[in-house]
Amino acid sequence: MTKPSLSICERDAQGRHQTLGMKEIIGYLVDSGEFEVTYHKDIVNHPKGIRGTIVYYNDKKILIDFWEYGTPAYTGEALGHNFDLIIKLQHRAWTSLHHFHRACQRKNVFMGLTPEDREAYLAKFVPWTFFPSRIMLPFVDKENDFEPLPIERLAFFCGKGWKSRSSMVKKLQDEGIEWVQSSQERVRKGRPLTDEQYINYMRTSKFGLVLHGRCSMFTEPKNRREIDYMMLKKPLLLNYKPFYYNSLEEGKHYIYINENTALKNLENEYNINDIAQNGYQWYKDNASPKGVVSTFKQIMKDRFDDTGNQE
């Protein structure tokens, strides 16, 4: 019995294009010891092809798409590769095929295909996992090094002031929840909190408050802070319902909130200690280095009826 083969794009394994999460997640697979790893140079030849990576698992050709927009998976270039599977981290949970076809029509995506062919392509998609923010990456597999700190606030939010967040920002301000606008990519002027301050704010908050991130008509709005807070064993408050291969369950792993939620009453309505522990366990099972490898193997088995070993 030998290990399954895994061929990785050499460029992407090195993180040459700095696509968020790619170097880390591919690194978890490569370093796991679970696969016979080789390297190749195949790419999706599209301007946003660098936001995905081609992986060969045994005889299967797979696209792993890390981008928060429809590209590179929803492009003719990706279609032409005839992938056996497309793993899109921010894959939308389509409520109906009607909505999928309508999105294709509005964005002029795959309109040269028949509806049946578009549906066959969609059937190749699955979600998977997600990854922590830059400031929490050094603490991966060191989560237990964080000692509990005294609670100083119910919650806070630091992030971009997108128009789509405006109603929730007003809600937070009305309830006295601190809101700090930032642009983390602007190192000098866009970070009102240092990394150390940010982590301290998270550790001294009772809840891990996370607002939805970017999305498109073909994607959903995951936010890396949900992984950060699960690593810190904080009960999550999310104003969206993320779609993962193994479900992150509302009321078990997180508390769903909206503009009508009385945030100060949540501790009386939920066992927040259980939610925090359940969220941390979900992270260990699905988004930690071992969890990423385990769920990748799970997907391979489910989609290809693969035992993980070759005779």
C-alpha positions as CSV (number, residue, x, y, z in Angstrom):
1,M,0.0,0.0,0.0
2,T,1.4,3.4,-0.9
3,K,0.3,6.9,-0.2
4,P,-2.0,8.8,-2.7
5,S,-0.1,11.0,-5.1
6,L,-0.5,14.7,-4.9
7,S,1.0,17.0,-7.6
8,I,1.2,20.7,-6.7
9,C,1.9,23.7,-8.9
10,E,5.5,24.7,-7.9
11,R,4.7,28.4,-8.3
12,D,1.7,28.3,-6.0
13,A,3.5,26.2,-3.3
14,Q,6.0,29.0,-3.0
15,G,3.3,31.6,-2.6
16,R,4.8,33.7,-5.4
17,H,1.6,35.7,-6.1
18,Q,0.6,36.1,-2.4
19,T,-2.9,34.8,-2.8
20,L,-4.4,34.8,0.7
21,G,-4.5,31.4,2.3
22,M,-2.9,29.5,-0.7
23,K,0.6,29.1,0.6
24,E,-0.6,28.0,4.1
25,I,-3.3,25.5,2.9
26,I,-1.2,24.0,0.2
27,G,1.7,23.8,2.7
28,Y,-0.5,21.9,5.2
29,L,-1.1,19.3,2.5
30,V,2.5,19.1,1.4
31,D,3.9,18.9,4.9
32,S,1.4,16.4,6.3
33,G,3.2,13.3,5.2
34,E,-0.1,11.9,3.9
35,F,0.8,12.1,0.2
36,E,3.5,11.3,-2.3
37,V,4.2,14.9,-3.4
38,T,5.5,16.0,-6.8
39,Y,5.4,19.3,-8.6
40,H,4.1,20.6,-11.9
41,K,3.8,24.0,-13.7
42,D,0.2,23.8,-15.0
43,I,-1.9,26.9,-14.5
44,V,-5.3,28.4,-15.4
45,N,-4.3,30.9,-18.1
46,H,-6.5,33.8,-17.0
47,P,-5.6,37.2,-15.4
48,K,-7.0,35.9,-12.1
49,G,-5.7,32.4,-12.6
50,I,-3.2,33.1,-9.9
51,R,-6.0,33.1,-7.4
52,G,-6.5,29.4,-7.8
53,T,-4.2,26.5,-8.2
54,I,-4.3,23.2,-10.0
55,V,-3.8,20.0,-8.0
56,Y,-3.5,16.5,-9.3
57,Y,-4.8,13.9,-6.8
58,N,-3.9,10.4,-8.2
59,D,-5.6,10.5,-11.6
60,K,-8.0,13.4,-10.8
61,K,-7.5,17.0,-11.9
62,I,-8.7,19.5,-9.3
63,L,-8.9,23.3,-9.2
64,I,-8.7,24.9,-5.8
65,D,-10.0,28.5,-6.0
66,F,-9.2,30.9,-3.2
67,W,-10.7,34.0,-4.6
68,E,-13.7,35.9,-3.2
69,Y,-15.0,36.6,-6.7
70,G,-16.3,34.2,-9.4
71,T,-12.9,34.0,-11.1
72,P,-10.9,31.9,-11.8
73,A,-13.4,29.0,-11.5
74,Y,-16.3,30.7,-13.4
75,T,-14.2,31.4,-16.6
76,G,-13.9,29.7,-20.0
77,E,-10.2,29.1,-19.2
78,A,-11.2,27.0,-16.2
79,L,-14.0,25.3,-18.1
80,G,-11.5,24.3,-20.8
81,H,-9.4,22.3,-18.3
82,N,-12.2,19.8,-17.8
83,F,-11.5,19.6,-14.1
84,D,-12.8,16.5,-12.2
85,L,-13.5,18.7,-9.2
86,I,-13.5,22.4,-8.3
87,I,-12.9,23.3,-4.6
88,K,-13.9,26.9,-4.1
89,L,-13.3,28.2,-0.6
90,Q,-16.0,30.9,-0.9
91,H,-18.5,28.8,-2.9
92,R,-22.0,30.0,-2.7
93,A,-24.7,27.7,-1.3
94,W,-27.1,28.0,-4.2
95,T,-30.8,27.9,-3.1
96,S,-31.9,26.8,-6.5
97,L,-30.7,26.2,-10.0
98,H,-32.9,29.0,-11.2
99,H,-30.8,31.5,-9.1
100,F,-27.6,30.0,-10.5
101,H,-28.8,30.4,-14.1
102,R,-30.0,33.9,-13.5
103,A,-26.6,34.8,-12.1
104,C,-24.9,33.4,-15.2
105,Q,-27.3,35.5,-17.4
106,R,-26.7,38.7,-15.4
107,K,-22.9,38.3,-15.6
108,N,-22.8,36.7,-19.0
109,V,-21.0,33.6,-17.7
110,F,-21.1,30.4,-19.7
111,M,-24.0,31.6,-21.9
112,G,-22.5,29.6,-24.7
113,L,-23.4,26.4,-22.8
114,T,-26.7,24.7,-22.6
115,P,-28.5,25.0,-19.2
116,E,-27.7,21.3,-18.7
117,D,-24.0,21.8,-19.4
118,R,-23.9,24.7,-16.9
119,E,-25.5,22.5,-14.3
120,A,-23.0,19.7,-15.0
121,Y,-20.2,22.2,-14.4
122,L,-21.8,23.5,-11.2
123,A,-22.0,19.9,-9.9
124,K,-18.2,19.8,-9.8
125,F,-18.1,22.5,-7.1
126,V,-17.7,22.0,-3.4
127,P,-16.7,24.3,-0.5
128,W,-13.9,23.3,1.9
129,T,-12.3,25.2,4.7
130,F,-10.9,28.7,5.4
131,F,-7.8,30.3,7.0
132,P,-6.9,32.7,9.7
133,S,-5.7,36.3,9.3
134,R,-2.1,37.3,9.0
135,I,-1.8,38.3,12.6
136,M,-3.0,34.9,13.9
137,L,-0.9,32.7,11.5
138,P,2.0,32.6,14.0
139,F,-0.3,31.0,16.6
140,V,-1.5,28.1,14.4
141,D,-1.1,24.9,16.5
142,K,-0.3,27.1,19.5
143,E,-3.8,28.0,20.5
144,N,-3.4,26.7,24.0
145,D,-0.6,29.1,24.6
146,F,-3.3,31.9,25.1
147,E,-4.1,32.3,28.7
148,P,-7.6,33.7,29.5
149,L,-7.6,37.5,30.1
150,P,-10.1,39.6,32.0
151,I,-13.1,40.6,29.9
152,E,-13.0,44.3,29.1
153,R,-15.8,44.6,26.5
154,L,-18.8,42.8,25.1
155,A,-17.3,42.9,21.6
156,F,-15.7,45.2,19.1
157,F,-15.2,45.3,15.3
158,C,-12.3,46.6,13.3
159,G,-12.5,46.5,9.6
160,K,-13.5,48.2,6.3
161,G,-16.5,50.5,6.3
162,W,-18.1,49.0,3.2
163,K,-21.6,50.3,2.3
164,S,-22.9,46.7,2.7
165,R,-21.9,46.9,6.4
166,S,-23.5,50.3,7.1
167,S,-26.7,49.0,8.8
168,M,-24.7,46.7,11.1
169,V,-22.3,49.5,11.9
170,K,-25.2,51.7,13.0
171,K,-26.5,48.8,15.0
172,L,-23.2,48.4,16.8
173,Q,-22.9,52.1,17.5
174,D,-26.4,52.2,18.9
175,E,-25.5,49.4,21.3
176,G,-22.3,51.0,22.4
177,I,-20.1,48.4,20.6
178,E,-16.8,49.9,19.5
179,W,-16.3,50.2,15.8
180,V,-12.8,50.9,14.3
181,Q,-12.4,51.5,10.6
182,S,-9.2,50.1,9.1
183,S,-7.6,49.0,5.8
184,Q,-5.1,46.3,6.8
185,E,-3.3,46.4,3.4
186,R,-2.3,50.0,4.1
187,V,0.5,49.2,6.5
188,R,1.3,52.8,7.6
189,K,-2.0,54.6,7.6
190,G,-4.6,51.9,7.4
191,R,-4.0,50.1,10.7
192,P,-5.3,52.0,13.7
193,L,-4.3,49.1,16.0
194,T,-1.0,47.4,16.1
195,D,-1.0,43.6,15.8
196,E,-0.5,43.3,19.5
197,Q,-3.3,45.6,20.3
198,Y,-5.7,43.9,17.9
199,I,-5.0,40.5,19.4
200,N,-5.4,41.9,22.9
201,Y,-8.8,43.5,21.9
202,M,-9.9,40.0,20.7
203,R,-8.7,38.2,23.8
204,T,-10.4,40.7,26.1
205,S,-13.8,40.6,24.3
206,K,-16.6,38.4,25.5
207,F,-17.8,37.6,22.0
208,G,-16.0,37.3,18.7
209,L,-17.9,39.7,16.5
210,V,-17.5,39.1,12.8
211,L,-19.2,40.9,9.9
212,H,-19.4,39.5,6.4
213,G,-16.5,40.1,4.0
214,R,-16.4,40.5,0.3
215,C,-18.5,38.4,-2.0
216,S,-19.9,38.3,-5.5
217,M,-22.9,36.9,-7.3
218,F,-21.1,33.5,-7.4
219,T,-19.5,33.6,-3.9
220,E,-20.3,34.0,-0.3
221,P,-18.8,36.5,2.2
222,K,-16.5,34.6,4.5
223,N,-14.2,36.5,6.9
224,R,-10.9,35.3,8.2
225,R,-11.8,36.7,11.7
226,E,-14.2,33.8,12.2
227,I,-11.2,31.4,12.2
228,D,-9.2,33.8,14.4
229,Y,-11.9,33.9,17.1
230,M,-12.4,30.1,17.0
231,M,-8.7,29.8,17.6
232,L,-9.1,32.0,20.6
233,K,-12.1,30.0,21.9
234,K,-14.5,32.9,21.7
235,P,-18.2,32.4,21.0
236,L,-18.8,33.7,17.5
237,L,-21.3,36.3,16.5
238,L,-21.8,36.3,12.7
239,N,-24.2,38.4,10.5
240,Y,-24.0,35.8,7.8
241,K,-24.2,32.0,7.5
242,P,-21.0,30.6,6.1
243,F,-21.0,27.5,3.8
244,Y,-18.4,24.9,4.5
245,Y,-18.0,21.2,3.5
246,N,-18.7,20.3,7.1
247,S,-21.3,22.7,8.3
248,L,-20.6,25.5,10.8
249,E,-24.0,25.2,12.5
250,E,-26.0,28.2,13.7
251,G,-26.7,27.9,17.4
252,K,-24.0,25.3,17.9
253,H,-20.8,26.7,16.5
254,Y,-21.9,30.4,16.3
255,I,-24.7,32.8,17.0
256,Y,-26.4,34.5,14.0
257,I,-27.1,38.2,14.5
258,N,-28.7,40.9,12.5
259,E,-29.9,44.5,13.0
260,N,-32.7,43.3,15.3
261,T,-30.6,41.2,17.7
262,A,-30.3,42.5,21.2
263,L,-26.6,41.8,21.7
264,K,-26.6,42.4,25.4
265,N,-29.2,39.6,26.0
266,L,-27.3,36.9,24.1
267,E,-25.6,35.5,27.2
268,N,-29.0,34.8,28.7
269,E,-30.3,33.1,25.6
270,Y,-27.3,30.8,24.7
271,N,-24.8,28.7,26.5
272,I,-21.9,30.8,25.2
273,N,-19.2,28.5,26.8
274,D,-20.6,25.6,24.8
275,I,-20.7,27.6,21.6
276,A,-17.1,28.7,22.2
277,Q,-15.9,25.2,22.8
278,N,-17.9,23.8,19.8
279,G,-16.4,26.5,17.6
280,Y,-12.9,25.7,18.7
281,Q,-13.5,22.0,18.1
282,W,-14.9,22.7,14.6
283,Y,-11.7,24.7,13.9
284,K,-9.5,21.8,15.0
285,D,-11.5,19.4,12.9
286,N,-11.7,21.5,9.8
287,A,-9.4,24.5,9.6
288,S,-6.3,23.6,11.7
289,P,-3.4,22.1,9.7
290,K,-4.6,18.6,10.6
291,G,-8.2,19.5,10.0
292,V,-7.4,20.9,6.5
293,V,-5.7,17.6,5.5
294,S,-8.4,15.5,7.1
295,T,-11.2,17.3,5.3
296,F,-9.3,17.3,2.0
297,K,-9.1,13.5,2.3
298,Q,-12.8,13.4,3.2
299,I,-13.7,15.3,0.1
300,M,-11.5,13.0,-2.1
301,K,-13.2,9.9,-0.6
302,D,-16.7,11.4,-0.9
303,R,-16.3,12.6,-4.5
304,F,-14.1,9.8,-5.9
305,D,-14.9,6.9,-3.5
306,D,-11.2,7.0,-2.8
307,T,-9.7,4.9,0.0
308,G,-6.6,7.2,0.2
309,N,-4.2,4.5,-0.7
310,Q,-3.0,2.9,-4.0
311,E,-2.2,-0.8,-4.4
